[in-house]
């Protein structure tokens, strides 16, 4: 099993560096490029939301991103976990957006979590020791 652990700050440059490292780790672990890019998109949604929303505006904070990959006979199992000490927030309890509603009738938000749900095999949230722990898992095909 290969693992990557990053500390990420709230500014855009640090978020981009973390996303680049995640994608590179997935490719090095043997993920096919299109699937690595899809998981980067999932990571971008999660990491960006933490950076923007977990703490009050202007607070300088860091959070952890952990990525574990395991080669299995049926593909590459990936588990990404974020850990932050921000405000309690369970993304798994957020209602799905009404994608059939017109643009003027839609509530703001929710599309990102819809993307996360659709592009991963499982999601799990826990609040432990004053920290949010959010994990997503996906079985990726390996590069040919």
Secondary structure as UniProt FT lines:
FT   STRAND          2..9
FT   HELIX           12..29
FT   HELIX           33..53
FT   TURN            57..58
FT   STRAND          62..72
FT   TURN            73..74
FT   STRAND          75..84
FT   HELIX           91..93
FT   TURN            99..100
FT   TURN            103..105
FT   HELIX           111..119
FT   STRAND          122..128
FT   TURN            129..130
FT   STRAND          131..140
//
